[in-house]
């Protein structure tokens, strides 16, 4: 949906309410009291009412927009801009585009949307041939800013967060051009982890990768037990100069994510890095989708609460 279609479809608050109401009814609303999905709409109070027990449910209850004082039209504008643009928006720029007086509600809404994006991607596991590697992302630590904790360097540094990156990558025998990668990229996952120990890596792989997959990685010792979790594990000694050739797509994803986050947000708090990676991966995984991402995220926000 381009900007002109969006303005045409959602010219006012009423149009947004009608759209969300229809999406919720299409997806089905389950009563929290009697657990039945027989609801009808009360136009006078703008609520759903359970046909069985009579419990009333607000339009935004149980959705991404629950307990928010932002108008629905502002929510729709934020979701539209976050799903239809390749590059991310900073909260300050979003505040200007929305025309909001206050910064905090916009920042908070964007974080909730990013969490919803992550919850949606958690439903799926990677399959087939998969490249795995880890990366360190620059983050801001509030205690570091206040000078309360002495700075460290290398692994364990306050300004670095560990991220496990997994990317579907199957061979492409038809590729004959030297300047293009010899593998085809599929879906990706980027998970912020507390540590890169063998136990931690094994847990994340079991959660996000199908056991019938074939994993390719470097010879890092924390990957040594992956053969127990997947069909096959090929560990290679990868010199730094050959990393982009041996594991082409996982390093491309890492580089693009770092450029995207640093170029727009400049600094990210450690506690919120996963949210920003959720947005990057959500768009990356849907880069070839022909369906409207705005509509898909509204449905996701109606089905999955943000918390």
matplotlib code that plots the C-alpha trace (Angstrom):
import matplotlib.pyplot as plt

x = [0.0, 1.5, 1.0, -1.8, -3.8, -3.2, -4.6, -7.6, -8.4, -7.9, -8.9, -10.1, -10.4, -13.7, -12.2, -9.4, -11.9, -14.0, -11.0, -9.7, -13.2, -13.6, -10.1, -10.8, -14.1, -12.5, -9.8, -12.2, -12.5, -12.4, -14.2, -11.9, -14.8, -16.5, -13.8, -16.3, -15.8, -19.4, -19.2, -21.3, -20.6, -22.2, -21.9, -23.2, -20.3, -17.8, -17.4, -17.8, -20.3, -20.2, -23.4, -23.1, -22.2, -22.6, -19.0, -18.0, -14.6, -13.1, -12.1, -8.3, -8.4, -5.9, -4.3, -1.1, -3.0, -4.4, -4.2, -2.7, -3.8, -2.7, -5.5, -6.0, -5.1, -1.7, -1.1, -2.0, 0.3, 3.2, 2.6, 2.3, 5.6, 7.4, 6.2, 6.3, 9.8, 13.0, 14.9, 13.9, 12.6, 13.9, 11.3, 12.1, 11.6, 8.4, 7.1, 7.6, 5.9, 2.9, 2.7, 2.6, 3.3, 5.0, 8.0, 7.5, 4.2, 5.6, 8.8, 6.7, 4.4, 7.3, 8.8, 5.5, 5.3, 8.9, 8.0, 5.0, 7.2, 9.5, 6.6, 5.4, 8.8, 9.0, 6.3, 8.6, 11.7, 14.5, 14.8, 17.2, 20.8, 21.6, 24.6, 25.3, 27.7, 27.8, 28.3, 28.9, 26.6, 27.4, 25.0, 24.6, 24.6, 23.1, 25.4, 28.3, 27.0, 26.9, 30.4, 29.2, 31.0, 34.6, 34.8, 36.0, 37.4, 36.8, 34.4, 32.2, 32.5, 29.6, 29.3, 28.9, 25.9, 26.2, 23.9, 23.5, 22.7, 21.1, 20.4, 18.9, 21.3, 21.0, 23.5, 22.7, 24.4, 22.9, 24.9, 27.8, 28.5, 31.6, 30.4, 27.3, 27.0, 26.9, 24.2, 20.5, 19.3, 16.1, 14.8, 16.9, 16.9, 18.9, 18.8, 20.4, 22.0, 23.5, 26.5, 27.9, 28.6, 27.8, 24.8, 23.4, 24.0, 22.5, 19.3, 18.8, 19.5, 16.9, 14.4, 14.8, 16.1, 14.4, 16.1, 16.1, 18.4, 22.0, 24.1, 27.2, 29.4, 33.0, 35.0, 34.1, 34.0, 30.5, 29.2, 30.8, 27.6, 25.3, 25.5, 23.3, 20.5, 20.4, 20.7, 24.2, 26.7, 29.6, 32.2, 35.0, 38.1, 37.2, 40.1, 38.9, 39.6, 37.6, 34.5, 32.5, 33.1, 32.6, 29.6, 28.4, 24.9, 25.2, 28.0, 26.0, 23.0, 25.2, 26.9, 23.5, 22.0, 24.9, 24.8, 21.0, 21.0, 24.0, 22.9, 19.5, 19.5, 23.2, 23.0, 20.7, 20.2, 21.2, 17.7, 16.1, 18.6, 16.4, 13.4, 15.4, 16.7, 13.1, 12.2, 15.2, 14.6, 10.8, 11.3, 14.2, 12.2, 9.3, 11.4, 9.8, 6.2, 3.6, 0.9, 0.5, 2.7, 0.6, -2.4, -0.4, 1.0, -2.5, -3.7, -0.6, -1.2, -4.9, -3.9, -0.7, -0.6, 2.7, 3.7]
y = [0.0, 3.3, 6.6, 7.7, 4.5, 4.8, 8.3, 7.2, 4.2, 5.8, 9.5, 9.6, 7.8, 6.2, 4.5, 3.0, 1.8, 0.1, -1.6, -2.9, -4.1, -6.1, -7.6, -8.7, -10.2, -12.0, -13.5, -14.3, -12.9, -15.3, -14.3, -14.3, -15.4, -18.3, -18.9, -18.8, -16.8, -15.7, -11.9, -9.1, -5.4, -2.6, 0.5, 2.7, 1.9, 0.7, -2.6, -6.3, -8.2, -12.0, -13.6, -16.3, -14.5, -10.8, -9.8, -6.6, -6.3, -3.0, -2.6, -2.6, -5.0, -7.8, -6.2, -4.2, -1.0, -1.9, 0.7, 3.3, 6.9, 7.4, 7.6, 4.6, 6.7, 7.5, 3.8, 3.1, 5.7, 4.4, 0.8, 2.0, 3.8, 1.0, -1.7, 0.1, 1.6, -0.4, 1.7, 2.1, 5.3, 6.9, 7.7, 11.4, 11.3, 9.3, 11.9, 14.6, 12.6, 11.8, 15.3, 14.2, 16.7, 14.1, 11.8, 9.1, 7.6, 7.3, 5.6, 3.3, 2.4, 1.6, -0.7, -2.5, -2.9, -4.3, -6.8, -7.9, -8.4, -10.6, -12.6, -13.3, -14.5, -16.8, -19.0, -20.3, -22.4, -22.2, -25.2, -26.6, -25.4, -22.8, -20.6, -19.8, -17.2, -14.8, -11.0, -8.2, -5.2, -1.8, -0.9, 1.8, 0.8, 3.4, 2.5, 2.9, 6.4, 7.4, 6.2, 3.7, 0.7, 0.6, -0.1, -3.5, -4.4, -7.4, -10.2, -9.0, -5.4, -3.2, -1.6, -5.0, -7.3, -10.9, -11.8, -15.3, -15.0, -17.8, -17.6, -20.1, -20.4, -23.0, -23.6, -22.1, -24.3, -22.0, -19.0, -18.4, -14.7, -14.2, -11.0, -12.7, -15.1, -18.8, -19.4, -18.2, -16.6, -17.6, -16.5, -15.2, -15.0, -12.7, -13.5, -11.5, -13.9, -13.6, -15.7, -17.7, -20.9, -24.3, -24.6, -21.2, -21.8, -25.3, -23.9, -21.2, -23.6, -26.1, -23.3, -21.7, -24.4, -27.5, -30.8, -31.9, -29.0, -28.9, -26.3, -24.6, -22.7, -22.0, -24.2, -22.1, -24.5, -23.5, -25.0, -28.4, -30.2, -28.9, -32.2, -33.6, -31.1, -31.2, -33.7, -32.6, -30.0, -28.9, -26.9, -25.2, -23.3, -19.9, -17.3, -13.7, -12.9, -15.8, -15.3, -13.6, -16.5, -19.4, -18.0, -15.3, -14.6, -14.6, -12.0, -9.9, -9.9, -8.9, -6.1, -4.7, -4.8, -2.9, -0.3, 0.1, 0.5, 2.7, 4.9, 5.6, 5.1, 5.9, 4.3, 1.6, 0.5, -3.0, -3.9, -2.9, -4.3, -7.4, -5.1, -3.3, -6.5, -7.8, -5.0, -5.5, -9.3, -8.9, -6.7, -8.8, -12.0, -10.4, -8.6, -10.6, -10.7, -9.4, -9.1, -5.9, -5.9, -3.3, -5.6, -8.5, -6.6, -5.3, -8.9, -9.9, -7.0, -8.2, -11.8, -11.4, -9.0, -7.1, -8.2]
z = [0.0, -1.1, 0.7, -1.6, -1.0, 2.7, 2.8, 0.7, 2.8, 6.3, 6.1, 9.7, 13.0, 12.1, 9.0, 11.2, 13.8, 11.1, 9.6, 12.9, 13.9, 10.7, 11.0, 14.6, 13.6, 10.7, 13.0, 15.7, 19.3, 22.2, 25.4, 28.4, 30.7, 28.8, 26.2, 23.3, 20.1, 19.5, 19.6, 18.1, 17.8, 19.9, 17.8, 20.7, 23.0, 20.3, 22.1, 21.3, 23.4, 24.0, 22.8, 25.5, 28.8, 27.9, 28.7, 26.8, 25.1, 24.0, 20.4, 21.2, 24.1, 23.8, 20.8, 20.0, 20.7, 24.1, 26.9, 24.5, 24.5, 20.9, 18.3, 16.1, 13.1, 14.6, 15.2, 11.6, 10.3, 12.4, 11.2, 7.6, 7.7, 9.5, 7.1, 3.7, 3.9, 3.5, 6.0, 9.6, 11.2, 14.4, 17.0, 16.6, 12.9, 13.4, 15.8, 13.2, 10.5, 12.7, 14.0, 17.7, 20.5, 22.7, 21.9, 24.5, 23.2, 19.7, 21.0, 23.1, 20.2, 17.9, 20.5, 20.8, 17.1, 17.0, 19.7, 17.7, 14.6, 16.7, 18.1, 14.5, 13.4, 16.4, 14.9, 12.2, 12.2, 9.6, 7.3, 4.7, 4.5, 7.2, 7.8, 11.5, 13.0, 15.9, 15.9, 18.4, 18.1, 19.7, 22.4, 25.1, 28.8, 31.2, 34.0, 31.5, 30.6, 34.2, 34.8, 37.5, 36.0, 34.7, 31.0, 29.7, 26.3, 24.1, 25.1, 28.0, 27.2, 28.3, 24.8, 23.0, 22.8, 21.5, 18.7, 17.2, 13.4, 11.4, 7.7, 5.2, 2.4, -0.3, -3.2, -6.6, -9.3, -12.0, -10.8, -13.2, -12.5, -10.4, -8.8, -7.4, -4.5, -5.3, -2.8, -2.5, 0.7, 2.4, 5.8, 8.7, 12.5, 14.8, 18.5, 21.2, 23.7, 27.1, 26.2, 23.4, 25.4, 24.0, 26.1, 25.1, 21.4, 21.5, 23.1, 20.5, 17.6, 19.0, 19.3, 15.8, 13.5, 12.2, 13.2, 9.6, 8.6, 7.4, 9.3, 8.1, 10.5, 11.4, 13.8, 17.0, 19.9, 21.0, 17.7, 18.3, 19.5, 16.8, 15.0, 17.8, 17.0, 13.2, 10.4, 9.5, 10.7, 8.5, 10.6, 8.7, 9.7, 8.2, 7.9, 8.3, 4.7, 3.4, 5.7, 3.0, 0.6, 3.1, 4.8, 2.4, 3.5, 7.2, 7.0, 4.5, 6.9, 9.9, 7.9, 6.6, 10.1, 11.6, 8.9, 9.2, 13.0, 13.3, 10.3, 11.7, 15.5, 16.2, 19.6, 21.0, 24.6, 25.4, 26.6, 23.3, 20.8, 20.1, 19.3, 16.6, 15.2, 15.1, 12.8, 10.5, 10.2, 9.8, 6.7, 5.4, 5.6, 3.7, 1.1, -1.7, -0.4, -2.7, 0.0, 2.0, 5.1, 6.7, 6.6, 7.8, 10.8, 11.8, 11.8, 13.9, 16.3, 16.7, 17.4, 19.5, 22.5, 22.6, 26.1]

ax = plt.figure().add_subplot(projection="3d")
ax.plot(x, y, z, "-o")
ax.set_aspect("equal")
plt.show()
